[in-house]
Amino acid sequence: MLIPITRPTFEQIIPLIATGPQYAHYWGTWQDFLRRLLISVVALTVTWLGGMLFGDGAMAIKLLLDIIAGLYWLWAPVYWASIRNGKCRRFPYSGFWRGRVLDAFITEELVREEERVDKMGQLVIVENRERRINLAIGDQNGFRATVQAPLRRIHKVIRPGDIALGLVLSRQPDLQTIAKITDIFLPQHNLWVGEYPYLRRDVFTQVSEDLRYESDQPPASYRRRPNNIKRRQQF
């Protein structure tokens, strides 16, 4: 099932500014934190040298640069997550997708390569690999896709046939060609699966409930609405 959604709803589901899960994703490991901290120290050194060069005439600018550089380790995850969100928001059309898990399997993927010097003084390349779960998902209309995520113990509850919900992005108003699919929500397990948490989860689950409510209702000509109940949001 594929239901187009309006642009305002889409912009609520994928916000411009990073959400909590998105910030946590880019916060990374302690090694990532140390790398950002090192960049902050280097940037502070550069701004200090610049202040020495230009003297007291640019103290206000130097103070601003000091704050930006010194807090890079803190605000960088917000910046990178917002950049990634912005790439998704460039797609003009989107739709709510409902399908099922067709298959779930595990692969081992290359995450990064590092250059190290061994005991003999030779430069070697060390491959860091990570086990990942792959969800093959699809619907009765023939749409098929694979969503990948780092493997977690909780993923063992996933079974073929589980309901899968997500957001699809397209450059065509009829959504005939899907350019991208976001992370997937498995409501039976209250579980999210994906490489990156694109969606604002509270908004997405609310939209899911509203659309399910609308699809479960009989045609408007066969039902009455009490006058004291407000109309539900249209998507």
URRAKA-V919376 format. One record per residue. N is the residue number from 0. PHI is phi in radians with two decimals (none if undefined). Layout:
# URRAKA-V919376
n=N phi=PHI
n=N phi=PHI
This chain:
# URRAKA-V919376
n=0 phi=none
n=1 phi=-2.32
n=2 phi=-2.15
n=3 phi=-1.08
n=4 phi=-2.11
n=5 phi=-1.31
n=6 phi=-1.09
n=7 phi=-1.04
n=8 phi=-1.14
n=9 phi=-1.04
n=10 phi=-1.24
n=11 phi=-1.34
n=12 phi=-1.26
n=13 phi=-2.01
n=14 phi=-1.29
n=15 phi=-1.26
n=16 phi=-1.61
n=17 phi=-1.04
n=18 phi=-1.52
n=19 phi=-1.03
n=20 phi=-1.07
n=21 phi=-1.20
n=22 phi=-1.07
n=23 phi=-1.10
n=24 phi=-1.07
n=25 phi=-1.47
n=26 phi=-1.11
n=27 phi=1.27
n=28 phi=-1.60
n=29 phi=-1.14
n=30 phi=-1.18
n=31 phi=-1.12
n=32 phi=-1.10
n=33 phi=-1.10
n=34 phi=-1.15
n=35 phi=-1.17
n=36 phi=-1.11
n=37 phi=-1.11
n=38 phi=-1.08
n=39 phi=-1.07
n=40 phi=-1.12
n=41 phi=-1.10
n=42 phi=-1.12
n=43 phi=-1.10
n=44 phi=-1.09
n=45 phi=-1.13
n=46 phi=-1.16
n=47 phi=-1.14
n=48 phi=-1.12
n=49 phi=-1.13
n=50 phi=-1.14
n=51 phi=-1.14
n=52 phi=-1.30
n=53 phi=-1.64
n=54 phi=1.34
n=55 phi=-1.39
n=56 phi=-1.19
n=57 phi=-2.12
n=58 phi=-1.12
n=59 phi=-1.12
n=60 phi=-1.16
n=61 phi=-1.09
n=62 phi=-1.10
n=63 phi=-1.10
n=64 phi=-1.15
n=65 phi=-1.09
n=66 phi=-1.15
n=67 phi=-1.09
n=68 phi=-1.19
n=69 phi=-1.17
n=70 phi=-1.82
n=71 phi=-0.98
n=72 phi=-1.05
n=73 phi=-1.60
n=74 phi=-1.62
n=75 phi=-1.02
n=76 phi=-1.04
n=77 phi=-1.12
n=78 phi=-1.09
n=79 phi=-1.19
n=80 phi=-1.16
n=81 phi=-1.17
n=82 phi=-1.08
n=83 phi=-1.16
n=84 phi=-1.08
n=85 phi=-1.07
n=86 phi=-1.11
n=87 phi=-1.22
n=88 phi=-1.25
n=89 phi=-1.29
n=90 phi=-1.24
n=91 phi=-1.34
n=92 phi=-2.30
n=93 phi=-2.64
n=94 phi=-2.65
n=95 phi=-1.44
n=96 phi=-2.05
n=97 phi=-2.27
n=98 phi=-2.57
n=99 phi=-2.44
n=100 phi=-1.30
n=101 phi=-1.59
n=102 phi=-2.82
n=103 phi=-2.39
n=104 phi=-2.53
n=105 phi=-1.94
n=106 phi=-2.27
n=107 phi=-2.01
n=108 phi=-1.97
n=109 phi=-1.34
n=110 phi=-1.58
n=111 phi=-2.76
n=112 phi=-2.06
n=113 phi=-2.17
n=114 phi=-1.69
n=115 phi=-2.33
n=116 phi=-1.82
n=117 phi=-1.44
n=118 phi=-1.14
n=119 phi=-1.54
n=120 phi=1.43
n=121 phi=-1.70
n=122 phi=-1.42
n=123 phi=-2.19
n=124 phi=-1.80
n=125 phi=-1.83
n=126 phi=-1.65
n=127 phi=-1.72
n=128 phi=-1.97
n=129 phi=-2.40
n=130 phi=-1.38
n=131 phi=-2.31
n=132 phi=-1.64
n=133 phi=-2.08
n=134 phi=-1.85
n=135 phi=-1.54
n=136 phi=-2.12
n=137 phi=-2.96
n=138 phi=-2.41
n=139 phi=-1.28
n=140 phi=-1.54
n=141 phi=1.73
n=142 phi=-1.23
n=143 phi=-2.36
n=144 phi=-2.75
n=145 phi=-2.18
n=146 phi=-1.96
n=147 phi=-2.08
n=148 phi=-2.71
n=149 phi=-0.99
n=150 phi=-1.25
n=151 phi=-2.23
n=152 phi=-1.06
n=153 phi=-1.16
n=154 phi=-1.18
n=155 phi=-1.18
n=156 phi=-1.40
n=157 phi=-1.25
n=158 phi=-2.36
n=159 phi=-1.00
n=160 phi=1.76
n=161 phi=-1.08
n=162 phi=-1.18
n=163 phi=-2.22
n=164 phi=-2.09
n=165 phi=-2.87
n=166 phi=-2.09
n=167 phi=-1.92
n=168 phi=-2.08
n=169 phi=-2.64
n=170 phi=-1.77
n=171 phi=-2.00
n=172 phi=-1.12
n=173 phi=-1.53
n=174 phi=1.02
n=175 phi=-1.21
n=176 phi=-2.01
n=177 phi=-1.61
n=178 phi=-1.56
n=179 phi=-2.77
n=180 phi=-2.18
n=181 phi=-1.47
n=182 phi=-1.12
n=183 phi=-1.93
n=184 phi=-1.91
n=185 phi=-1.87
n=186 phi=-1.12
n=187 phi=-1.13
n=188 phi=-2.01
n=189 phi=0.87
n=190 phi=-2.22
n=191 phi=-1.85
n=192 phi=-2.30
n=193 phi=3.02
n=194 phi=-1.20
n=195 phi=-2.54
n=196 phi=-1.39
n=197 phi=-1.09
n=198 phi=-1.60
n=199 phi=-1.35
n=200 phi=-1.20
n=201 phi=-1.15
n=202 phi=-1.20
n=203 phi=-1.09
n=204 phi=-1.15
n=205 phi=-1.18
n=206 phi=-1.06
n=207 phi=-1.04
n=208 phi=-1.14
n=209 phi=-1.12
n=210 phi=-1.18
n=211 phi=-1.14
n=212 phi=-1.08
n=213 phi=-1.12
n=214 phi=-1.22
n=215 phi=-1.46
n=216 phi=-1.43
n=217 phi=-1.24
n=218 phi=-0.92
n=219 phi=-1.04
n=220 phi=-1.21
n=221 phi=-1.89
n=222 phi=-2.41
n=223 phi=-2.04
n=224 phi=-1.85
n=225 phi=-1.03
n=226 phi=-1.15
n=227 phi=-1.59
n=228 phi=-1.87
n=229 phi=-1.30
n=230 phi=-1.19
n=231 phi=-1.30
n=232 phi=-1.09
n=233 phi=-1.63
n=234 phi=-2.01
